[in-house]
Amino acid sequence: MHYLDDMDWQQAVALLIVAVTAGFFLRARLRPRKFSFERDTHCGCASLPATQGSIVFHARKGERPQIVVKSK
């Protein structure tokens, strides 16, 4: 414990920041996850491919911007 006696305030603050950060990481690791229907029930709903479209954004200098939505 002699090391703690030789620290100045900047080292103490840096050590405190590291300890708080490590505490947050440890808390996030040990806390139970939130319920997710797709992950926890394995119903297969998440494995179905969603119909994805595409969004195209056209904009040129001096012209009006245009957004085109294409669906499959």
PDB file of N, CA, C and O in Angstrom:
ATOM      1  N   MET A   1       0.811  -1.201   0.000  1.00  0.00           N
ATOM      2  CA  MET A   1       0.000   0.000   0.000  1.00  0.00           C
ATOM      3  C   MET A   1       0.855   1.266   0.000  1.00  0.00           C
ATOM      4  O   MET A   1       0.324   2.376   0.037  1.00  0.00           O
ATOM      5  N   HIS A   2       2.147   1.103  -0.040  1.00  0.00           N
ATOM      6  CA  HIS A   2       3.019   2.275  -0.090  1.00  0.00           C
ATOM      7  C   HIS A   2       2.904   2.986  -1.432  1.00  0.00           C
ATOM      8  O   HIS A   2       3.172   4.184  -1.537  1.00  0.00           O
ATOM      9  N   TYR A   3       2.498   2.225  -2.475  1.00  0.00           N
ATOM     10  CA  TYR A   3       2.335   2.835  -3.787  1.00  0.00           C
ATOM     11  C   TYR A   3       1.236   3.892  -3.763  1.00  0.00           C
ATOM     12  O   TYR A   3       1.371   4.941  -4.393  1.00  0.00           O
ATOM     13  N   LEU A   4       0.157   3.624  -3.047  1.00  0.00           N
ATOM     14  CA  LEU A   4      -0.944   4.578  -2.985  1.00  0.00           C
ATOM     15  C   LEU A   4      -0.540   5.856  -2.256  1.00  0.00           C
ATOM     16  O   LEU A   4      -1.092   6.922  -2.528  1.00  0.00           O
ATOM     17  N   ASP A   5       0.410   5.760  -1.338  1.00  0.00           N
ATOM     18  CA  ASP A   5       0.874   6.956  -0.629  1.00  0.00           C
ATOM     19  C   ASP A   5       1.705   7.851  -1.528  1.00  0.00           C
ATOM     20  O   ASP A   5       1.737   9.064  -1.323  1.00  0.00           O
ATOM     21  N   ASP A   6       2.387   7.276  -2.534  1.00  0.00           N
ATOM     22  CA  ASP A   6       3.287   8.043  -3.396  1.00  0.00           C
ATOM     23  C   ASP A   6       2.583   8.624  -4.626  1.00  0.00           C
ATOM     24  O   ASP A   6       3.219   9.329  -5.409  1.00  0.00           O
ATOM     25  N   MET A   7       1.289   8.347  -4.815  1.00  0.00           N
ATOM     26  CA  MET A   7       0.589   8.836  -6.006  1.00  0.00           C
ATOM     27  C   MET A   7       0.185  10.293  -5.823  1.00  0.00           C
ATOM     28  O   MET A   7      -0.214  10.711  -4.736  1.00  0.00           O
ATOM     29  N   ASP A   8       0.297  11.074  -6.929  1.00  0.00           N
ATOM     30  CA  ASP A   8      -0.246  12.426  -6.894  1.00  0.00           C
ATOM     31  C   ASP A   8      -1.704  12.372  -7.362  1.00  0.00           C
ATOM     32  O   ASP A   8      -2.206  11.297  -7.688  1.00  0.00           O
ATOM     33  N   TRP A   9      -2.375  13.504  -7.397  1.00  0.00           N
ATOM     34  CA  TRP A   9      -3.813  13.511  -7.668  1.00  0.00           C
ATOM     35  C   TRP A   9      -4.132  13.075  -9.095  1.00  0.00           C
ATOM     36  O   TRP A   9      -5.195  12.498  -9.325  1.00  0.00           O
ATOM     37  N   GLN A  10      -3.238  13.335 -10.072  1.00  0.00           N
ATOM     38  CA  GLN A  10      -3.508  12.952 -11.455  1.00  0.00           C
ATOM     39  C   GLN A  10      -3.480  11.428 -11.616  1.00  0.00           C
ATOM     40  O   GLN A  10      -4.307  10.861 -12.330  1.00  0.00           O
ATOM     41  N   GLN A  11      -2.539  10.778 -10.958  1.00  0.00           N
ATOM     42  CA  GLN A  11      -2.491   9.327 -11.018  1.00  0.00           C
ATOM     43  C   GLN A  11      -3.700   8.712 -10.316  1.00  0.00           C
ATOM     44  O   GLN A  11      -4.228   7.693 -10.763  1.00  0.00           O
ATOM     45  N   ALA A  12      -4.131   9.320  -9.237  1.00  0.00           N
ATOM     46  CA  ALA A  12      -5.301   8.814  -8.517  1.00  0.00           C
ATOM     47  C   ALA A  12      -6.561   8.948  -9.364  1.00  0.00           C
ATOM     48  O   ALA A  12      -7.398   8.045  -9.381  1.00  0.00           O
ATOM     49  N   VAL A  13      -6.699  10.073 -10.069  1.00  0.00           N
ATOM     50  CA  VAL A  13      -7.867  10.275 -10.935  1.00  0.00           C
ATOM     51  C   VAL A  13      -7.832   9.295 -12.100  1.00  0.00           C
ATOM     52  O   VAL A  13      -8.866   8.736 -12.464  1.00  0.00           O
ATOM     53  N   ALA A  14      -6.652   9.078 -12.693  1.00  0.00           N
ATOM     54  CA  ALA A  14      -6.534   8.124 -13.799  1.00  0.00           C
ATOM     55  C   ALA A  14      -6.873   6.713 -13.331  1.00  0.00           C
ATOM     56  O   ALA A  14      -7.551   5.969 -14.041  1.00  0.00           O
ATOM     57  N   LEU A  15      -6.411   6.344 -12.154  1.00  0.00           N
ATOM     58  CA  LEU A  15      -6.727   5.027 -11.609  1.00  0.00           C
ATOM     59  C   LEU A  15      -8.219   4.900 -11.329  1.00  0.00           C
ATOM     60  O   LEU A  15      -8.799   3.836 -11.547  1.00  0.00           O
ATOM     61  N   LEU A  16      -8.835   5.950 -10.858  1.00  0.00           N
ATOM     62  CA  LEU A  16     -10.274   5.945 -10.612  1.00  0.00           C
ATOM     63  C   LEU A  16     -11.058   5.779 -11.912  1.00  0.00           C
ATOM     64  O   LEU A  16     -12.043   5.042 -11.952  1.00  0.00           O
ATOM     65  N   ILE A  17     -10.624   6.461 -12.975  1.00  0.00           N
ATOM     66  CA  ILE A  17     -11.301   6.343 -14.269  1.00  0.00           C
ATOM     67  C   ILE A  17     -11.193   4.919 -14.796  1.00  0.00           C
ATOM     68  O   ILE A  17     -12.170   4.364 -15.300  1.00  0.00           O
ATOM     69  N   VAL A  18     -10.007   4.325 -14.681  1.00  0.00           N
ATOM     70  CA  VAL A  18      -9.825   2.947 -15.143  1.00  0.00           C
ATOM     71  C   VAL A  18     -10.686   1.999 -14.319  1.00  0.00           C
ATOM     72  O   VAL A  18     -11.289   1.080 -14.872  1.00  0.00           O
ATOM     73  N   ALA A  19     -10.753   2.205 -13.006  1.00  0.00           N
ATOM     74  CA  ALA A  19     -11.551   1.327 -12.145  1.00  0.00           C
ATOM     75  C   ALA A  19     -13.041   1.448 -12.463  1.00  0.00           C
ATOM     76  O   ALA A  19     -13.751   0.443 -12.479  1.00  0.00           O
ATOM     77  N   VAL A  20     -13.521   2.669 -12.715  1.00  0.00           N
ATOM     78  CA  VAL A  20     -14.939   2.869 -13.045  1.00  0.00           C
ATOM     79  C   VAL A  20     -15.262   2.221 -14.388  1.00  0.00           C
ATOM     80  O   VAL A  20     -16.311   1.595 -14.539  1.00  0.00           O
ATOM     81  N   THR A  21     -14.366   2.369 -15.363  1.00  0.00           N
ATOM     82  CA  THR A  21     -14.578   1.764 -16.673  1.00  0.00           C
ATOM     83  C   THR A  21     -14.611   0.239 -16.569  1.00  0.00           C
ATOM     84  O   THR A  21     -15.466  -0.410 -17.171  1.00  0.00           O
ATOM     85  N   ALA A  22     -13.683  -0.325 -15.810  1.00  0.00           N
ATOM     86  CA  ALA A  22     -13.674  -1.774 -15.610  1.00  0.00           C
ATOM     87  C   ALA A  22     -14.951  -2.223 -14.903  1.00  0.00           C
ATOM     88  O   ALA A  22     -15.472  -3.297 -15.202  1.00  0.00           O
ATOM     89  N   GLY A  23     -15.457  -1.426 -13.979  1.00  0.00           N
ATOM     90  CA  GLY A  23     -16.708  -1.749 -13.301  1.00  0.00           C
ATOM     91  C   GLY A  23     -17.895  -1.767 -14.256  1.00  0.00           C
ATOM     92  O   GLY A  23     -18.761  -2.636 -14.158  1.00  0.00           O
ATOM     93  N   PHE A  24     -17.937  -0.799 -15.191  1.00  0.00           N
ATOM     94  CA  PHE A  24     -19.023  -0.779 -16.176  1.00  0.00           C
ATOM     95  C   PHE A  24     -18.963  -2.003 -17.086  1.00  0.00           C
ATOM     96  O   PHE A  24     -19.991  -2.614 -17.379  1.00  0.00           O
ATOM     97  N   PHE A  25     -17.753  -2.362 -17.535  1.00  0.00           N
ATOM     98  CA  PHE A  25     -17.621  -3.544 -18.383  1.00  0.00           C
ATOM     99  C   PHE A  25     -18.033  -4.812 -17.632  1.00  0.00           C
ATOM    100  O   PHE A  25     -18.697  -5.678 -18.202  1.00  0.00           O
ATOM    101  N   LEU A  26     -17.655  -4.926 -16.390  1.00  0.00           N
ATOM    102  CA  LEU A  26     -18.010  -6.088 -15.591  1.00  0.00           C
ATOM    103  C   LEU A  26     -19.519  -6.151 -15.351  1.00  0.00           C
ATOM    104  O   LEU A  26     -20.114  -7.227 -15.397  1.00  0.00           O
ATOM    105  N   ARG A  27     -20.124  -5.009 -15.099  1.00  0.00           N
ATOM    106  CA  ARG A  27     -21.574  -4.954 -14.889  1.00  0.00           C
ATOM    107  C   ARG A  27     -22.325  -5.355 -16.154  1.00  0.00           C
ATOM    108  O   ARG A  27     -23.322  -6.075 -16.090  1.00  0.00           O
ATOM    109  N   ALA A  28     -21.839  -4.882 -17.315  1.00  0.00           N
ATOM    110  CA  ALA A  28     -22.491  -5.237 -18.577  1.00  0.00           C
ATOM    111  C   ALA A  28     -22.342  -6.725 -18.866  1.00  0.00           C
ATOM    112  O   ALA A  28     -23.235  -7.331 -19.459  1.00  0.00           O
ATOM    113  N   ARG A  29     -21.235  -7.317 -18.458  1.00  0.00           N
ATOM    114  CA  ARG A  29     -21.006  -8.736 -18.694  1.00  0.00           C
ATOM    115  C   ARG A  29     -21.896  -9.610 -17.797  1.00  0.00           C
ATOM    116  O   ARG A  29     -22.369 -10.659 -18.233  1.00  0.00           O
ATOM    117  N   LEU A  30     -22.121  -9.190 -16.570  1.00  0.00           N
ATOM    118  CA  LEU A  30     -22.863 -10.001 -15.614  1.00  0.00           C
ATOM    119  C   LEU A  30     -24.368  -9.767 -15.628  1.00  0.00           C
ATOM    120  O   LEU A  30     -25.125 -10.604 -15.137  1.00  0.00           O
ATOM    121  N   ARG A  31     -24.812  -8.640 -16.184  1.00  0.00           N
ATOM    122  CA  ARG A  31     -26.241  -8.327 -16.205  1.00  0.00           C
ATOM    123  C   ARG A  31     -26.962  -9.215 -17.210  1.00  0.00           C
ATOM    124  O   ARG A  31     -26.438  -9.443 -18.300  1.00  0.00           O
ATOM    125  N   PRO A  32     -28.135  -9.720 -16.885  1.00  0.00           N
ATOM    126  CA  PRO A  32     -28.870 -10.567 -17.830  1.00  0.00           C
ATOM    127  C   PRO A  32     -29.316  -9.763 -19.054  1.00  0.00           C
ATOM    128  O   PRO A  32     -29.608  -8.570 -18.970  1.00  0.00           O
ATOM    129  N   ARG A  33     -29.359 -10.461 -20.194  1.00  0.00           N
ATOM    130  CA  ARG A  33     -29.752  -9.799 -21.434  1.00  0.00           C
ATOM    131  C   ARG A  33     -31.247  -9.531 -21.461  1.00  0.00           C
ATOM    132  O   ARG A  33     -32.026 -10.196 -20.777  1.00  0.00           O
ATOM    133  N   LYS A  34     -31.633  -8.546 -22.261  1.00  0.00           N
ATOM    134  CA  LYS A  34     -33.052  -8.262 -22.448  1.00  0.00           C
ATOM    135  C   LYS A  34     -33.666  -9.359 -23.310  1.00  0.00           C
ATOM    136  O   LYS A  34     -32.982  -9.972 -24.129  1.00  0.00           O
ATOM    137  N   PHE A  35     -34.954  -9.599 -23.118  1.00  0.00           N
ATOM    138  CA  PHE A  35     -35.665 -10.641 -23.852  1.00  0.00           C
ATOM    139  C   PHE A  35     -35.793 -10.251 -25.316  1.00  0.00           C
ATOM    140  O   PHE A  35     -36.218  -9.144 -25.645  1.00  0.00           O
ATOM    141  N   SER A  36     -35.424 -11.166 -26.176  1.00  0.00           N
ATOM    142  CA  SER A  36     -35.597 -10.991 -27.613  1.00  0.00           C
ATOM    143  C   SER A  36     -36.424 -12.174 -28.121  1.00  0.00           C
ATOM    144  O   SER A  36     -36.019 -13.325 -27.957  1.00  0.00           O
ATOM    145  N   PHE A  37     -37.553 -11.905 -28.723  1.00  0.00           N
ATOM    146  CA  PHE A  37     -38.452 -12.963 -29.163  1.00  0.00           C
ATOM    147  C   PHE A  37     -37.772 -13.878 -30.183  1.00  0.00           C
ATOM    148  O   PHE A  37     -37.892 -15.100 -30.093  1.00  0.00           O
ATOM    149  N   GLU A  38     -37.062 -13.297 -31.148  1.00  0.00           N
ATOM    150  CA  GLU A  38     -36.429 -14.092 -32.190  1.00  0.00           C
ATOM    151  C   GLU A  38     -35.313 -14.965 -31.627  1.00  0.00           C
ATOM    152  O   GLU A  38     -35.172 -16.123 -32.020  1.00  0.00           O
ATOM    153  N   ARG A  39     -34.525 -14.418 -30.714  1.00  0.00           N
ATOM    154  CA  ARG A  39     -33.382 -15.157 -30.181  1.00  0.00           C
ATOM    155  C   ARG A  39     -33.807 -16.192 -29.148  1.00  0.00           C
ATOM    156  O   ARG A  39     -33.249 -17.289 -29.121  1.00  0.00           O
ATOM    157  N   ASP A  40     -34.769 -15.875 -28.306  1.00  0.00           N
ATOM    158  CA  ASP A  40     -35.099 -16.731 -27.180  1.00  0.00           C
ATOM    159  C   ASP A  40     -36.139 -17.808 -27.491  1.00  0.00           C
ATOM    160  O   ASP A  40     -36.180 -18.816 -26.785  1.00  0.00           O
ATOM    161  N   THR A  41     -36.977 -17.641 -28.511  1.00  0.00           N
ATOM    162  CA  THR A  41     -38.020 -18.618 -28.778  1.00  0.00           C
ATOM    163  C   THR A  41     -37.692 -19.535 -29.947  1.00  0.00           C
ATOM    164  O   THR A  41     -38.303 -20.597 -30.066  1.00  0.00           O
ATOM    165  N   HIS A  42     -36.785 -19.183 -30.785  1.00  0.00           N
ATOM    166  CA  HIS A  42     -36.371 -19.985 -31.938  1.00  0.00           C
ATOM    167  C   HIS A  42     -37.566 -20.355 -32.810  1.00  0.00           C
ATOM    168  O   HIS A  42     -37.687 -21.492 -33.266  1.00  0.00           O
ATOM    169  N   CYS A  43     -38.439 -19.390 -33.035  1.00  0.00           N
ATOM    170  CA  CYS A  43     -39.647 -19.679 -33.803  1.00  0.00           C
ATOM    171  C   CYS A  43     -39.375 -19.717 -35.294  1.00  0.00           C
ATOM    172  O   CYS A  43     -40.229 -20.179 -36.050  1.00  0.00           O
ATOM    173  N   GLY A  44     -38.239 -19.257 -35.740  1.00  0.00           N
ATOM    174  CA  GLY A  44     -37.930 -19.249 -37.152  1.00  0.00           C
ATOM    175  C   GLY A  44     -38.355 -17.979 -37.851  1.00  0.00           C
ATOM    176  O   GLY A  44     -38.125 -17.821 -39.050  1.00  0.00           O
ATOM    177  N   CYS A  45     -38.970 -17.076 -37.122  1.00  0.00           N
ATOM    178  CA  CYS A  45     -39.438 -15.844 -37.752  1.00  0.00           C
ATOM    179  C   CYS A  45     -38.270 -14.984 -38.232  1.00  0.00           C
ATOM    180  O   CYS A  45     -38.364 -14.307 -39.256  1.00  0.00           O
ATOM    181  N   ALA A  46     -37.191 -15.017 -37.495  1.00  0.00           N
ATOM    182  CA  ALA A  46     -36.062 -14.176 -37.855  1.00  0.00           C
ATOM    183  C   ALA A  46     -35.308 -14.730 -39.050  1.00  0.00           C
ATOM    184  O   ALA A  46     -34.578 -13.989 -39.709  1.00  0.00           O
ATOM    185  N   SER A  47     -35.467 -16.025 -39.350  1.00  0.00           N
ATOM    186  CA  SER A  47     -34.711 -16.619 -40.442  1.00  0.00           C
ATOM    187  C   SER A  47     -35.382 -16.410 -41.798  1.00  0.00           C
ATOM    188  O   SER A  47     -34.773 -16.682 -42.833  1.00  0.00           O
ATOM    189  N   LEU A  48     -36.617 -15.937 -41.808  1.00  0.00           N
ATOM    190  CA  LEU A  48     -37.295 -15.682 -43.070  1.00  0.00           C
ATOM    191  C   LEU A  48     -36.702 -14.453 -43.733  1.00  0.00           C
ATOM    192  O   LEU A  48     -36.505 -13.428 -43.080  1.00  0.00           O
ATOM    193  N   PRO A  49     -36.414 -14.547 -45.027  1.00  0.00           N
ATOM    194  CA  PRO A  49     -35.846 -13.370 -45.686  1.00  0.00           C
ATOM    195  C   PRO A  49     -36.900 -12.282 -45.842  1.00  0.00           C
ATOM    196  O   PRO A  49     -38.004 -12.528 -46.328  1.00  0.00           O
ATOM    197  N   ALA A  50     -36.548 -11.112 -45.431  1.00  0.00           N
ATOM    198  CA  ALA A  50     -37.467  -9.983 -45.553  1.00  0.00           C
ATOM    199  C   ALA A  50     -37.367  -9.426 -46.965  1.00  0.00           C
ATOM    200  O   ALA A  50     -36.302  -9.436 -47.581  1.00  0.00           O
ATOM    201  N   THR A  51     -38.491  -8.942 -47.462  1.00  0.00           N
ATOM    202  CA  THR A  51     -38.457  -8.336 -48.784  1.00  0.00           C
ATOM    203  C   THR A  51     -37.813  -6.972 -48.646  1.00  0.00           C
ATOM    204  O   THR A  51     -38.376  -6.040 -48.071  1.00  0.00           O
ATOM    205  N   GLN A  52     -36.632  -6.893 -49.186  1.00  0.00           N
ATOM    206  CA  GLN A  52     -35.895  -5.646 -49.058  1.00  0.00           C
ATOM    207  C   GLN A  52     -35.983  -4.872 -50.356  1.00  0.00           C
ATOM    208  O   GLN A  52     -35.885  -5.427 -51.450  1.00  0.00           O
ATOM    209  N   GLY A  53     -36.164  -3.616 -50.206  1.00  0.00           N
ATOM    210  CA  GLY A  53     -36.154  -2.726 -51.342  1.00  0.00           C
ATOM    211  C   GLY A  53     -34.867  -1.943 -51.339  1.00  0.00           C
ATOM    212  O   GLY A  53     -33.939  -2.253 -50.593  1.00  0.00           O
ATOM    213  N   SER A  54     -34.813  -0.947 -52.157  1.00  0.00           N
ATOM    214  CA  SER A  54     -33.631  -0.095 -52.168  1.00  0.00           C
ATOM    215  C   SER A  54     -34.080   1.353 -52.257  1.00  0.00           C
ATOM    216  O   SER A  54     -35.130   1.670 -52.816  1.00  0.00           O
ATOM    217  N   ILE A  55     -33.276   2.198 -51.705  1.00  0.00           N
ATOM    218  CA  ILE A  55     -33.530   3.634 -51.735  1.00  0.00           C
ATOM    219  C   ILE A  55     -32.388   4.283 -52.498  1.00  0.00           C
ATOM    220  O   ILE A  55     -31.219   4.107 -52.154  1.00  0.00           O
ATOM    221  N   VAL A  56     -32.732   5.027 -53.525  1.00  0.00           N
ATOM    222  CA  VAL A  56     -31.735   5.709 -54.342  1.00  0.00           C
ATOM    223  C   VAL A  56     -31.933   7.208 -54.172  1.00  0.00           C
ATOM    224  O   VAL A  56     -33.047   7.717 -54.300  1.00  0.00           O
ATOM    225  N   PHE A  57     -30.855   7.901 -53.887  1.00  0.00           N
ATOM    226  CA  PHE A  57     -30.900   9.344 -53.670  1.00  0.00           C
ATOM    227  C   PHE A  57     -30.107  10.019 -54.772  1.00  0.00           C
ATOM    228  O   PHE A  57     -28.903   9.802 -54.901  1.00  0.00           O
ATOM    229  N   HIS A  58     -30.784  10.840 -55.567  1.00  0.00           N
ATOM    230  CA  HIS A  58     -30.128  11.583 -56.636  1.00  0.00           C
ATOM    231  C   HIS A  58     -30.124  13.052 -56.260  1.00  0.00           C
ATOM    232  O   HIS A  58     -31.159  13.615 -55.902  1.00  0.00           O
ATOM    233  N   ALA A  59     -28.960  13.666 -56.342  1.00  0.00           N
ATOM    234  CA  ALA A  59     -28.878  15.100 -56.087  1.00  0.00           C
ATOM    235  C   ALA A  59     -27.737  15.661 -56.917  1.00  0.00           C
ATOM    236  O   ALA A  59     -26.611  15.166 -56.865  1.00  0.00           O
ATOM    237  N   ARG A  60     -28.038  16.682 -57.669  1.00  0.00           N
ATOM    238  CA  ARG A  60     -27.011  17.377 -58.435  1.00  0.00           C
ATOM    239  C   ARG A  60     -27.076  18.852 -58.109  1.00  0.00           C
ATOM    240  O   ARG A  60     -28.114  19.387 -57.718  1.00  0.00           O
ATOM    241  N   LYS A  61     -25.964  19.473 -58.277  1.00  0.00           N
ATOM    242  CA  LYS A  61     -25.858  20.894 -57.950  1.00  0.00           C
ATOM    243  C   LYS A  61     -26.821  21.694 -58.833  1.00  0.00           C
ATOM    244  O   LYS A  61     -26.817  21.572 -60.058  1.00  0.00           O
ATOM    245  N   GLY A  62     -27.629  22.497 -58.187  1.00  0.00           N
ATOM    246  CA  GLY A  62     -28.571  23.330 -58.915  1.00  0.00           C
ATOM    247  C   GLY A  62     -29.890  22.643 -59.223  1.00  0.00           C
ATOM    248  O   GLY A  62     -30.826  23.300 -59.680  1.00  0.00           O
ATOM    249  N   GLU A  63     -29.994  21.352 -58.988  1.00  0.00           N
ATOM    250  CA  GLU A  63     -31.227  20.632 -59.265  1.00  0.00           C
ATOM    251  C   GLU A  63     -31.898  20.221 -57.954  1.00  0.00           C
ATOM    252  O   GLU A  63     -31.284  20.216 -56.887  1.00  0.00           O
ATOM    253  N   ARG A  64     -33.154  19.886 -58.075  1.00  0.00           N
ATOM    254  CA  ARG A  64     -33.913  19.448 -56.906  1.00  0.00           C
ATOM    255  C   ARG A  64     -33.528  18.006 -56.541  1.00  0.00           C
ATOM    256  O   ARG A  64     -33.465  17.156 -57.429  1.00  0.00           O
ATOM    257  N   PRO A  65     -33.274  17.712 -55.278  1.00  0.00           N
ATOM    258  CA  PRO A  65     -32.945  16.334 -54.883  1.00  0.00           C
ATOM    259  C   PRO A  65     -34.120  15.402 -55.121  1.00  0.00           C
ATOM    260  O   PRO A  65     -35.279  15.798 -54.997  1.00  0.00           O
ATOM    261  N   GLN A  66     -33.807  14.156 -55.466  1.00  0.00           N
ATOM    262  CA  GLN A  66     -34.840  13.191 -55.785  1.00  0.00           C
ATOM    263  C   GLN A  66     -34.551  11.897 -55.010  1.00  0.00           C
ATOM    264  O   GLN A  66     -33.415  11.425 -54.987  1.00  0.00           O
ATOM    265  N   ILE A  67     -35.571  11.335 -54.385  1.00  0.00           N
ATOM    266  CA  ILE A  67     -35.452  10.075 -53.669  1.00  0.00           C
ATOM    267  C   ILE A  67     -36.361   9.069 -54.352  1.00  0.00           C
ATOM    268  O   ILE A  67     -37.561   9.298 -54.499  1.00  0.00           O
ATOM    269  N   VAL A  68     -35.764   7.928 -54.778  1.00  0.00           N
ATOM    270  CA  VAL A  68     -36.513   6.888 -55.468  1.00  0.00           C
ATOM    271  C   VAL A  68     -36.492   5.651 -54.572  1.00  0.00           C
ATOM    272  O   VAL A  68     -35.423   5.193 -54.169  1.00  0.00           O
ATOM    273  N   VAL A  69     -37.671   5.110 -54.260  1.00  0.00           N
ATOM    274  CA  VAL A  69     -37.786   3.896 -53.446  1.00  0.00           C
ATOM    275  C   VAL A  69     -38.244   2.769 -54.362  1.00  0.00           C
ATOM    276  O   VAL A  69     -39.315   2.828 -54.965  1.00  0.00           O
ATOM    277  N   LYS A  70     -37.390   1.723 -54.449  1.00  0.00           N
ATOM    278  CA  LYS A  70     -37.707   0.566 -55.278  1.00  0.00           C
ATOM    279  C   LYS A  70     -37.980  -0.606 -54.359  1.00  0.00           C
ATOM    280  O   LYS A  70     -37.162  -0.912 -53.491  1.00  0.00           O
ATOM    281  N   SER A  71     -39.119  -1.273 -54.532  1.00  0.00           N
ATOM    282  CA  SER A  71     -39.428  -2.440 -53.728  1.00  0.00           C
ATOM    283  C   SER A  71     -39.454  -3.668 -54.623  1.00  0.00           C
ATOM    284  O   SER A  71     -39.779  -3.587 -55.808  1.00  0.00           O
ATOM    285  N   LYS A  72     -39.107  -4.800 -54.037  1.00  0.00           N
ATOM    286  CA  LYS A  72     -39.082  -6.043 -54.798  1.00  0.00           C
ATOM    287  C   LYS A  72     -40.383  -6.797 -54.632  1.00  0.00           C
ATOM    288  O   LYS A  72     -40.549  -7.875 -55.203  1.00  0.00           O
TER     289      LYS A  72
END
